[in-house]
Amino acid sequence: MHHVARLVDLGSSYGALPAHDGLWESAEATSTDIAARLAIEHCVHERAWQLNIAFMRFRKGGDNATADLLQLVVYPEEVSHCAAGIKWFTYVCLRQVPVYSHLELGTSFDDREAEQVVEAFHTVVRTYFKGALKPPFNVEARNAAGFPISWYLPLAIKD
């Protein structure tokens, strides 16, 4: 938990910032729905991979320690967290639909099945996340996580 130590170094702590409240609120709201937990906690709240802009700001401000932590530790963790979220969200969604329950993790499925998973993701995010997803989006990092633009761009506008 390098980021927690860095917050302490800067005179703060995890939970002291308003952004941390959203994580706990989402955890409580999704406590009975594994698909929702995966979508919200692993894919929506994992925004640190958007920090490529923040790296530059911290460096410009002379805080190379924070920039290095974000770039070398937090950023790669966020990509892997999202990749796991997408993988397991897809698995859970397909397992919850009886006609797909025979599929195993890693099994490829057709375009209609993929579309249903994306639709389920949109429904879950619109149900459990307050507001719209905030661009700019780091498309390269999201693609590396297996998180194509069709999953998140429609959520940048609140219905």
C-alpha atoms as a printed R data frame, in Angstrom:
    type eleno elety resid chain resno       x       y       z
1   ATOM     1    CA   MET     A     1   0.000   0.000   0.000
2   ATOM     2    CA   HIS     A     2   2.580   2.497  -1.171
3   ATOM     3    CA   HIS     A     3  -0.081   5.106  -1.884
4   ATOM     4    CA   VAL     A     4  -1.260   5.048   1.747
5   ATOM     5    CA   ALA     A     5   2.305   5.680   2.932
6   ATOM     6    CA   ARG     A     6   2.621   8.544   0.447
7   ATOM     7    CA   LEU     A     7  -0.578  10.139   1.760
8   ATOM     8    CA   VAL     A     8   0.878   9.954   5.282
9   ATOM     9    CA   ASP     A     9   4.126  11.505   4.008
10  ATOM    10    CA   LEU     A    10   2.032  14.400   2.704
11  ATOM    11    CA   GLY     A    11   0.174  14.829   5.998
12  ATOM    12    CA   SER     A    12  -3.034  13.062   5.015
13  ATOM    13    CA   SER     A    13  -4.474   9.565   5.296
14  ATOM    14    CA   TYR     A    14  -6.601   7.178   3.303
15  ATOM    15    CA   GLY     A    15 -10.220   8.081   3.907
16  ATOM    16    CA   ALA     A    16  -9.482  11.747   4.570
17  ATOM    17    CA   LEU     A    17 -10.270  12.867   1.037
18  ATOM    18    CA   PRO     A    18 -13.831  13.197  -0.325
19  ATOM    19    CA   ALA     A    19 -13.017  10.846  -3.229
20  ATOM    20    CA   HIS     A    20 -12.526   8.005  -0.756
21  ATOM    21    CA   ASP     A    21 -16.143   8.303   0.433
22  ATOM    22    CA   GLY     A    22 -17.411   7.260  -2.979
23  ATOM    23    CA   LEU     A    23 -15.537   3.974  -2.752
24  ATOM    24    CA   TRP     A    24 -17.130   3.090   0.582
25  ATOM    25    CA   GLU     A    25 -20.584   4.198  -0.526
26  ATOM    26    CA   SER     A    26 -20.295   2.050  -3.646
27  ATOM    27    CA   ALA     A    27 -19.027  -0.906  -1.626
28  ATOM    28    CA   GLU     A    28 -22.084  -0.697   0.611
29  ATOM    29    CA   ALA     A    29 -24.484  -0.208  -2.304
30  ATOM    30    CA   THR     A    30 -23.094  -3.214  -4.200
31  ATOM    31    CA   SER     A    31 -22.664  -5.499  -1.190
32  ATOM    32    CA   THR     A    32 -25.338  -7.946  -2.357
33  ATOM    33    CA   ASP     A    33 -24.595  -7.949  -6.096
34  ATOM    34    CA   ILE     A    34 -21.260  -9.371  -7.241
35  ATOM    35    CA   ALA     A    35 -21.708  -8.168 -10.837
36  ATOM    36    CA   ALA     A    36 -22.381  -4.641  -9.601
37  ATOM    37    CA   ARG     A    37 -19.379  -4.776  -7.255
38  ATOM    38    CA   LEU     A    38 -17.100  -5.858 -10.113
39  ATOM    39    CA   ALA     A    39 -18.411  -3.189 -12.473
40  ATOM    40    CA   ILE     A    40 -18.356  -0.299 -10.040
41  ATOM    41    CA   GLU     A    41 -15.324  -1.020  -7.868
42  ATOM    42    CA   HIS     A    42 -13.067  -2.555 -10.512
43  ATOM    43    CA   CYS     A    43 -14.057  -0.633 -13.631
44  ATOM    44    CA   VAL     A    44 -15.668   2.673 -12.679
45  ATOM    45    CA   HIS     A    45 -13.746   3.674  -9.555
46  ATOM    46    CA   GLU     A    46 -10.411   2.524 -10.980
47  ATOM    47    CA   ARG     A    47  -9.715   5.979 -12.374
48  ATOM    48    CA   ALA     A    48  -6.073   6.198 -11.406
49  ATOM    49    CA   TRP     A    49  -5.141   4.953 -14.847
50  ATOM    50    CA   GLN     A    50  -6.379   8.310 -16.056
51  ATOM    51    CA   LEU     A    51  -3.477   9.792 -14.137
52  ATOM    52    CA   ASN     A    52  -1.168  10.140 -17.111
53  ATOM    53    CA   ILE     A    53  -2.078  13.833 -16.956
54  ATOM    54    CA   ALA     A    54  -1.473  13.881 -13.189
55  ATOM    55    CA   PHE     A    55   2.014  12.386 -13.623
56  ATOM    56    CA   MET     A    56   2.979  15.465 -15.596
57  ATOM    57    CA   ARG     A    57   1.374  17.858 -13.096
58  ATOM    58    CA   PHE     A    58   3.194  16.305 -10.138
59  ATOM    59    CA   ARG     A    59   6.493  16.360 -12.025
60  ATOM    60    CA   LYS     A    60   5.949  19.961 -13.082
61  ATOM    61    CA   GLY     A    61   5.239  20.816  -9.434
62  ATOM    62    CA   GLY     A    62   8.458  19.103  -8.344
63  ATOM    63    CA   ASP     A    63   6.805  16.117  -6.627
64  ATOM    64    CA   ASN     A    64   8.635  13.323  -8.413
65  ATOM    65    CA   ALA     A    65   8.015  10.868  -5.554
66  ATOM    66    CA   THR     A    66   4.248  11.046  -6.052
67  ATOM    67    CA   ALA     A    67   4.582  11.046  -9.841
68  ATOM    68    CA   ASP     A    68   6.785   7.939  -9.696
69  ATOM    69    CA   LEU     A    69   4.385   6.169  -7.337
70  ATOM    70    CA   LEU     A    70   1.424   6.905  -9.571
71  ATOM    71    CA   GLN     A    71   3.209   5.989 -12.775
72  ATOM    72    CA   LEU     A    72   5.152   2.923 -11.656
73  ATOM    73    CA   VAL     A    73   2.883   1.356  -9.024
74  ATOM    74    CA   VAL     A    74  -0.676   2.677  -9.006
75  ATOM    75    CA   TYR     A    75  -1.203   2.983 -12.763
76  ATOM    76    CA   PRO     A    76  -0.270  -0.647 -13.600
77  ATOM    77    CA   GLU     A    77  -2.341  -1.884 -10.642
78  ATOM    78    CA   GLU     A    78  -5.387  -0.018 -11.908
79  ATOM    79    CA   VAL     A    79  -5.093  -1.590 -15.356
80  ATOM    80    CA   SER     A    80  -4.836  -5.076 -13.848
81  ATOM    81    CA   HIS     A    81  -7.750  -4.405 -11.455
82  ATOM    82    CA   CYS     A    82  -9.942  -3.344 -14.354
83  ATOM    83    CA   ALA     A    83  -8.883  -6.338 -16.459
84  ATOM    84    CA   ALA     A    84  -9.904  -8.624 -13.594
85  ATOM    85    CA   GLY     A    85 -13.181  -6.743 -13.221
86  ATOM    86    CA   ILE     A    86 -14.027  -7.119 -16.906
87  ATOM    87    CA   LYS     A    87 -13.076 -10.807 -16.915
88  ATOM    88    CA   TRP     A    88 -15.134 -11.696 -13.856
89  ATOM    89    CA   PHE     A    89 -18.052  -9.368 -14.682
90  ATOM    90    CA   THR     A    90 -18.367 -11.115 -18.038
91  ATOM    91    CA   TYR     A    91 -18.187 -14.523 -16.378
92  ATOM    92    CA   VAL     A    92 -20.808 -13.655 -13.757
93  ATOM    93    CA   CYS     A    93 -23.160 -12.141 -16.340
94  ATOM    94    CA   LEU     A    94 -22.955 -15.154 -18.597
95  ATOM    95    CA   ARG     A    95 -23.400 -17.537 -15.654
96  ATOM    96    CA   GLN     A    96 -26.502 -15.664 -14.473
97  ATOM    97    CA   VAL     A    97 -28.236 -16.161 -17.821
98  ATOM    98    CA   PRO     A    98 -29.339 -19.829 -17.887
99  ATOM    99    CA   VAL     A    99 -28.744 -20.315 -21.616
100 ATOM   100    CA   TYR     A   100 -25.090 -19.283 -21.139
101 ATOM   101    CA   SER     A   101 -24.426 -21.065 -17.852
102 ATOM   102    CA   HIS     A   102 -22.531 -23.859 -19.624
103 ATOM   103    CA   LEU     A   103 -19.781 -21.464 -20.749
104 ATOM   104    CA   GLU     A   104 -16.460 -21.620 -18.968
105 ATOM   105    CA   LEU     A   105 -14.182 -18.708 -18.192
106 ATOM   106    CA   GLY     A   106 -12.102 -17.922 -21.254
107 ATOM   107    CA   THR     A   107 -14.662 -19.407 -23.628
108 ATOM   108    CA   SER     A   108 -15.324 -17.150 -26.560
109 ATOM   109    CA   PHE     A   109 -18.899 -16.190 -27.185
110 ATOM   110    CA   ASP     A   110 -20.755 -14.649 -30.084
111 ATOM   111    CA   ASP     A   111 -21.466 -10.977 -30.777
112 ATOM   112    CA   ARG     A   112 -24.985 -11.118 -29.330
113 ATOM   113    CA   GLU     A   113 -23.706 -12.559 -26.058
114 ATOM   114    CA   ALA     A   114 -20.977  -9.922 -25.925
115 ATOM   115    CA   GLU     A   115 -23.574  -7.219 -26.570
116 ATOM   116    CA   GLN     A   116 -25.707  -8.543 -23.706
117 ATOM   117    CA   VAL     A   117 -22.743  -8.330 -21.335
118 ATOM   118    CA   VAL     A   118 -22.096  -4.716 -22.375
119 ATOM   119    CA   GLU     A   119 -25.801  -3.906 -21.926
120 ATOM   120    CA   ALA     A   120 -25.676  -5.480 -18.457
121 ATOM   121    CA   PHE     A   121 -22.614  -3.361 -17.626
122 ATOM   122    CA   HIS     A   122 -24.444  -0.199 -18.709
123 ATOM   123    CA   THR     A   123 -27.495  -1.137 -16.632
124 ATOM   124    CA   VAL     A   124 -25.414  -1.878 -13.541
125 ATOM   125    CA   VAL     A   125 -23.394   1.335 -13.797
126 ATOM   126    CA   ARG     A   126 -26.493   3.464 -14.361
127 ATOM   127    CA   THR     A   127 -28.118   1.804 -11.357
128 ATOM   128    CA   TYR     A   128 -25.245   1.987  -8.887
129 ATOM   129    CA   PHE     A   129 -23.060   4.916  -9.978
130 ATOM   130    CA   LYS     A   130 -24.153   8.487  -9.365
131 ATOM   131    CA   GLY     A   131 -23.421  10.705 -12.320
132 ATOM   132    CA   ALA     A   132 -21.713  10.102 -15.621
133 ATOM   133    CA   LEU     A   133 -18.232   8.727 -16.223
134 ATOM   134    CA   LYS     A   134 -15.797  11.591 -16.574
135 ATOM   135    CA   PRO     A   135 -13.527  11.940 -19.597
136 ATOM   136    CA   PRO     A   136 -10.829  12.239 -20.706
137 ATOM   137    CA   PHE     A   137 -10.439   8.494 -21.062
138 ATOM   138    CA   ASN     A   138  -7.074   6.798 -21.374
139 ATOM   139    CA   VAL     A   139  -8.160   4.601 -24.283
140 ATOM   140    CA   GLU     A   140  -4.793   2.843 -24.562
141 ATOM   141    CA   ALA     A   141  -4.849   1.717 -20.917
142 ATOM   142    CA   ARG     A   142  -8.502   0.730 -21.109
143 ATOM   143    CA   ASN     A   143  -7.853  -1.329 -24.231
144 ATOM   144    CA   ALA     A   144  -4.927  -3.019 -22.462
145 ATOM   145    CA   ALA     A   145  -7.393  -4.015 -19.726
146 ATOM   146    CA   GLY     A   146  -9.833  -5.452 -22.274
147 ATOM   147    CA   PHE     A   147 -12.197  -2.543 -21.625
148 ATOM   148    CA   PRO     A   148 -13.323  -1.380 -25.085
149 ATOM   149    CA   ILE     A   149 -14.820   2.045 -25.657
150 ATOM   150    CA   SER     A   150 -18.303   0.584 -26.234
151 ATOM   151    CA   TRP     A   151 -18.413  -0.308 -22.532
152 ATOM   152    CA   TYR     A   152 -17.750   3.149 -21.092
153 ATOM   153    CA   LEU     A   153 -18.275   5.932 -23.645
154 ATOM   154    CA   PRO     A   154 -22.103   5.659 -23.582
155 ATOM   155    CA   LEU     A   155 -21.878   6.105 -19.803
156 ATOM   156    CA   ALA     A   156 -20.146   9.463 -20.165
157 ATOM   157    CA   ILE     A   157 -23.606  10.916 -20.719
158 ATOM   158    CA   LYS     A   158 -26.172  10.379 -17.968
159 ATOM   159    CA   ASP     A   159 -29.588   9.232 -19.207
